[in-house]
Amino acid sequence: NQLTRFDFDTEVSVKILGHIFEQSVTDLEELNAEASGQEYNQKKGKRKTQGVFYTPAFITQYIVEVSLGGYLNRREQELRHFFRIDEVLSASNQQQKETAIKFWETYRDEVLQKTRVIDPACGSGAFLIAAFDYLMQQYERVDRELNALGCTLNDGKLLEFDRSILSNNLYGVDLLSESVEITKLSLWLKTAEPGKTLTYLDDNIKVGNSIVADSSLVERAFNWEAEFPNIFADGGFDVVIGNPPYVRQELLSPIKPYLKANYESYDGVADLYTYFYEIGLKILKPGGLLSYIVTNKWLRSGYGEPLRRFFACQGLLEQIIDFGHAPIFEDADTFPCIVAVRKPNLSPSISETESEIEQGKSEPNSSAIVCPVPREDLANINLTQYVQEHGYQISRSRFSADAWSLETPAVDELMQKIKRVGVPLKDFAGVKPLYGIKTGFNEAFLIDEATKNSLVQADPKSAEIIKPYLRGQDIKRWSPEWANLWMIFTNKDMNIENYSSVKKYLEKYRNKLEAKAGRQLWWQLQAPSNNAHLFEQTKIVWQDLAWNSKFCLDTEKLYTNDLCFIIPSNDTWILSVLNSPLIWSWLWRNTIHGKDEVLRLKNIYTEIIPIAPPTDQIRAEVEPIVSRLIEITKINQATHQDVLQWLQLTYKIEKLGQKIEDFSSLSFQEFVEEIRKRMPKTKSSDPLGVAGLKAVRETYNEYAPPIQSRKAEALRLEHRLSDLVNQAYGLTPEEIDLMWKTAPPRMPIARQI
């Protein structure tokens, strides 16, 4: 009676219960830690280690619509064909009316009542509640159709369907017993009536580890067939839905041998959700549908290859909705995507040597719907309508073990052409990209100019092992901008006793250095690289985390850390290709994206960049252009530094800010206003004064116009380089137009009009 006093749809919805549970997990752990006198470690809490995140309602509703709705629609169409219902509906005699009634009753009794839906990581029950609502709407739809045919249900019959849904249609499993109880409560709140016993749910909603069936490995091992014998006697579940937990592979070490032995999708660095995909398809009945929301990283990553192969062999992709870096989940950068996949039917009409999967891939109209959803389009979105308006179809033949492209057919063909024409960078250059030096403790090994000078003054021999160091932020387009920083380069082949000042300096950090990973001696770099001599050569350098297209040529023997990569080469053609708009477009579609859509340009991705072999004429034109671009970049960098140092010394500006650092892009008035904002506060209304204003004007007029002129020249040269690169790849005017019309954010240059 107490339960029925509330309107739970508005007052205590499943969303509220989900958020209460999600927060309570953290709150209880914090209280327990406080009671035991320990500091609470959020990274080791259940929300992180067991991936507890509440799924927004518009996601659960869409997944249910695609999976459960898709399954029911397919079954309904089969029944319509069996009863020849389209012909019946156009007729009016009594026999045909009875056929229509029989159709709707069969759909209700043989389809709706027998459809089994499972969420193998049910959390607070959000997906099951959405499935309940969808099924109830279907029962109401059937009731309306039967009423229209003059067939009225007995009083109260429709009200019994809600309990039938709980007893016969909905199932869930979760590792946390608290989650299971919240799910039961959420479902009871949908069906509670005064004076009636709550539906028994212990046989439907269970505690267990959905991934592991071996009780010797985990406490709550879960044997699916033993726990749901009636379901599997009938072939399995019809629909699998959910948001598998976001648990990183580092936390799976105790069960990795089990995973390797029991999952085709196993990879040593695959996260937990990978195995939810496989178990989901395994517990699915042939013809059934699975839909999850998980990270999109497996679509292209190396560790996703076994899962992609599993899907290619065991499923038929129906939909992929890619949200990129949109913030679907609070407190979690997950790069989510919705995937819907159908388990193929085992039809006797298909020969033993040809599966429905093989048929599905070979049929001309066999395709999946793909729809990217940009972050900026997410607010107040109607996802179903958005997919209908912006989704496009791509052939299922594209979904193999290789990295999956979600591009439109035209863009995918352009990317394939780039790949066909080009030679992998590692082959074209004759060497693979190399990552920089991993120090193990930057605070000790990376030093400034003053420290370096002090060490060399105390022991001139130390200059042998102090190398110029280039930070990732100092990697600019065409030419690096070294910040006069240094790296103490101590490897296993040297004797630290020969470098007294360096040893004395490192002694200050000895305790922390001894704690760093690896077997090296305390004073040695953690991973000094076996190819350190290559840093002394002319080389092309780039950052791992690439917000923009910035590849540069280093001729100054600069060393980098392990967040940068190099390829020993002085080939200006390679550099021009890497910096081209075409390759930025290619990288955007063929590398992993990080937070805020930063590209991860690791060597495993960059070594396969297709480099088109240039003709002699193209190479002859490219070389002087690149040389001039490098020259312009160096001159502008030096000029900027002169002006910025003058500003800091003359006007005591501590933090210049991005606008002043690029002062040549400002008008004179904007430049003056930025200086005034950055200067120390004084009583004067104008901290610059008349003399200061005059000096700034003279400086601006002397330096800004030449920089602007050189930038304009550089832009013209960049456009010509882009034309030459496109020419080397054999792009047609239509393909060039397509490249620009589908250009990713932050193209290195704007399109020339």
PyMOL commands that set and color helices and strands:
alter all, ss='L'
color gray80, all
select helices_A, chain A and resi 3-5+14-35+42-44+46-49+57-83+85-89+94-112+126-148+157-169+177-191+224-227+229-233+249-262+273-282+297-299+305-314+356-362+375-377+383-390+396-398+409-421+425-429+442-445+449-458+460-465+472-474+496-498+500-507+510-514+532-536+572-578+581-590+595-597+603-606+616-651+657-661+663-665+668-678+689-728+733-741
alter helices_A, ss='H'
color red, helices_A
select strands_A, chain A and resi 117-119+170-174+205-207+237-242+284-295+316-322+336-342+367-372+392-395+423-424+434-435+446-447+466-470+485-488+539-543+545-546+552-554+559-560+564-567+599-600+610-611
alter strands_A, ss='S'
color yellow, strands_A
deselect
rebuild
show_as cartoon
